[in-house]
């Protein structure tokens, strides 16, 4: 089973850069997109409903902002749009599809880089999200939570970690939250199960020559339940072409989908 996650930084802009022809060649079972930055009624072109996927969008109420999507090769048993948190859901940040015993989630956590007020919003979301994620562990399901988490966990996950310790995305409070997610909450950083190397990043600033010099951050994750840890086969970040300021995270799992697909 192949799962791809990408912050598209505008789904229409990513389409113009060749995202959809590339996706057609990837044999993915699930594609999770974040920061679609479009209303579904603006996505009339057929490319935004690629075959053979079942396509789902959760838009932000504000035009040109946030938004998530999931493309599922298998028709889901259930689709969950949002978390019934009005402010969070108004920004289009959570979408889940359930296929058999597996749930795949596209999650886009807020950034705090624009202002102190937005950083406080981010902290509030994190405070509320962790108990919810703990509750998922009590369900008899496996979860793959794909997304732009807007946080790097450890120094290995960003190039200039020393100078970023007081910046949003690598604050001590954010790293401690990730410690709890991967510690007491029991979730697993799927990428790190099979990819221990440093300098593997998923986002690069548009300032300076960050992409050229690989001055990046690893802030896009596939966070998984422990039952999937031994089923991770491969993880790679695709950087041969650029569709966004983020790069696609592609992960393969030893997991059989209904109908024998993806095994």
C-alpha positions in Angstrom: 0.0 0.0 0.0 1.4 3.4 -1.0 0.5 6.6 0.8 1.6 10.1 -0.4 1.4 13.3 1.6 2.0 16.8 0.3 1.4 20.3 1.3 0.5 21.7 -2.1 0.8 25.4 -1.2 -2.2 25.9 -3.5 -3.6 23.0 -5.4 -4.2 25.0 -8.6 -0.6 26.2 -8.6 0.7 22.7 -8.0 -1.4 21.4 -10.9 0.2 24.0 -13.2 3.6 22.7 -12.1 2.8 19.1 -13.1 1.5 17.5 -9.9 -1.3 15.5 -11.5 0.6 13.8 -14.3 3.2 12.9 -11.7 0.6 11.5 -9.3 -0.8 9.3 -12.2 2.5 7.5 -12.3 2.9 6.9 -8.6 0.5 3.9 -8.1 -0.7 5.5 -4.8 -3.6 4.1 -2.8 -4.1 7.2 -0.8 -3.0 10.8 -1.6 -3.3 13.4 1.3 -3.0 17.0 0.4 -2.8 20.1 2.6 -3.1 23.8 2.0 -5.3 23.3 -1.1 -6.2 27.0 -0.9 -9.3 26.7 -3.1 -13.0 26.2 -2.8 -14.2 22.9 -4.3 -16.5 24.8 -6.7 -13.4 26.4 -8.1 -11.9 23.0 -9.0 -14.0 22.2 -12.1 -11.2 20.8 -14.2 -11.1 17.1 -14.4 -7.6 16.9 -13.1 -8.8 17.7 -9.6 -10.9 14.5 -9.7 -8.1 12.1 -10.9 -9.0 8.6 -11.9 -9.3 6.0 -10.3 -9.6 7.9 -7.0 -12.5 8.8 -4.9 -11.8 12.4 -4.1 -12.8 14.4 -1.0 -12.1 18.0 0.0 -12.5 20.0 3.2 -12.2 23.7 2.3 -11.6 26.6 4.6 -14.4 29.1 4.7 -11.9 31.9 3.9 -11.2 31.8 0.2 -7.6 31.1 -0.9 -6.7 29.7 2.5 -5.8 26.4 4.1 -7.9 23.3 3.1 -7.2 19.6 2.9 -8.0 16.8 0.5 -7.8 13.0 0.3 -7.8 10.8 -2.8 -8.6 7.2 -2.0 -8.3 4.4 -4.6 -10.8 2.4 -2.5 -14.2 3.8 -1.9 -14.2 4.6 1.9 -16.7 3.0 4.3 -16.9 6.4 6.0 -15.6 9.9 5.5 -15.2 12.3 8.5 -14.9 16.0 7.7 -13.6 18.1 10.5 -13.6 17.5 14.3 -16.7 19.5 15.3 -14.3 22.2 16.6 -15.9 25.3 14.9 -12.8 27.5 14.7 -10.5 24.7 13.6 -13.1 23.3 11.1 -13.7 26.7 9.6 -10.1 26.6 8.4 -10.5 23.2 6.7 -7.8 21.3 8.5 -9.0 17.7 9.1 -10.3 15.0 6.8 -10.4 11.3 7.4 -11.3 8.3 5.3 -12.0 4.8 6.8 -11.3 1.7 4.7 -11.8 -1.5 6.6 -9.7 -1.3 9.8 -7.6 1.5 8.5 -8.1 5.2 8.8 -6.1 7.7 6.7 -6.2 11.3 7.8 -5.1 14.5 6.1 -4.2 17.0 8.8 -2.9 20.6 8.4 -1.8 22.2 11.7 -1.7 25.9 12.0 1.5 27.9 11.7 2.6 30.4 14.3 5.1 32.2 12.2 2.9 35.1 11.2 2.2 36.5 14.6 2.2 35.8 18.3 -1.6 35.6 18.2 -1.4 32.8 15.6 1.2 31.0 17.8 -1.3 31.1 20.6 -3.9 29.6 18.3 -1.4 26.9 17.4 -0.8 26.1 21.1 -4.6 25.9 21.8 -5.0 23.5 18.9 -2.2 21.3 20.2 -3.6 21.3 23.7 -6.9 20.1 22.3 -5.5 17.7 19.7 -3.4 15.5 21.9 -6.3 14.2 24.0 -8.2 13.5 20.8 -5.3 11.6 19.3 -5.0 9.6 22.5 -8.6 8.7 22.1 -7.9 7.2 18.7 -5.5 4.8 20.3 -8.4 3.3 22.2 -10.2 2.4 19.0 -9.7 -0.9 17.3 -8.3 0.7 14.2 -4.9 1.6 12.7 -4.3 5.2 11.7 -2.0 7.0 9.3 -2.1 10.7 10.0 -0.5 12.5 7.1 0.1 16.1 7.2 2.0 19.3 7.5 2.5 19.4 11.3 4.4 22.7 11.1 6.9 21.5 13.6 10.3 19.8 13.5 10.9 17.3 16.3 14.6 17.1 16.8 17.8 18.8 15.6 18.2 16.2 12.9 15.0 17.5 11.4 16.1 20.9 10.4 19.4 22.3 9.1 19.8 25.4 11.3 18.4 24.1 14.5 20.6 26.1 16.9 19.4 29.5 15.5 15.7 28.3 15.3 15.2 27.3 18.9 13.2 30.5 19.6 11.3 30.4 16.3 7.8 28.9 15.7 8.1 25.4 14.5 11.0 24.5 16.8 10.0 26.0 20.0 10.7 24.0 23.2 6.9 23.7 23.8 6.4 22.4 20.3 9.2 19.8 20.6 7.9 18.7 24.0 4.4 18.2 22.5 5.9 16.0 19.8 7.8 14.1 22.6 4.4 13.4 24.2 2.9 12.4 20.8 5.7 9.9 20.2 6.1 9.0 23.8 3.1 8.7 26.2 0.5 8.9 23.4 2.2 6.0 21.7 2.2 7.2 18.1 5.2 6.5 15.7 7.0 8.7 13.3 6.6 6.4 10.3 9.4 8.1 8.3 12.0 7.5 11.0 11.2 3.8 11.2 13.1 3.2 8.0 14.9 6.5 7.3 17.5 7.5 10.0 19.6 9.8 7.8 20.0 13.5 8.5 19.4 16.3 6.0 16.3 14.7 4.6 13.8 17.6 4.6 10.3 18.3 3.3 10.1 22.1 3.3 12.4 24.9 2.2 12.0 28.6 2.6 11.6 30.6 -0.5 14.1 33.1 0.9 17.7 33.0 -0.2 18.9 29.8 -1.8 17.4 27.4 0.8 16.3 24.8 -1.8 19.6 24.9 -3.6 21.6 24.6 -0.4 19.2 22.1 1.2 18.6 24.4 4.1 15.3 22.8 5.0 13.0 21.5 7.7 11.2 18.1 8.1 7.8 19.2 9.1 5.6 16.8 7.0 5.0 13.5 8.7 3.1 10.2 8.4 2.3 9.6 12.0 1.1 6.0 12.6 -0.3 3.8 15.2 2.1 1.1 16.7 0.4 -1.7 14.8 1.7 -0.3 11.6 5.3 0.2 12.7 6.5 -3.2 11.5 4.6 -2.8 8.3 6.5 0.3 7.1 8.6 -0.9 4.1 9.9 2.3 2.6 9.9 6.1 3.0 11.3 8.7 0.6 11.0 12.4 0.0 10.6 13.2 -3.7 12.7 16.1 -4.8 13.4 15.5 -8.5 10.7 18.1 -9.3 9.1 20.9 -7.3 5.3 21.2 -7.1 5.3 23.4 -4.0 7.7 24.8 -1.3 7.1 21.3 0.3 8.1 18.0 -1.2 5.9 14.8 -1.3 6.5 12.2 1.3 5.9 8.8 -0.2 5.6 5.7 2.1 5.0 2.1 1.4 3.3 -0.3 3.9 2.7 -4.0 4.0 -1.0 -3.7 4.4 -3.7 -5.4 2.3 -6.7 -3.2 1.4 -10.1 -4.7 0.8 -10.2 -6.6 -2.5 -6.6 -7.6 -2.2 -5.2 -4.2 -3.3 -2.2 -2.6 -1.8 -0.7 -5.8 -0.4 
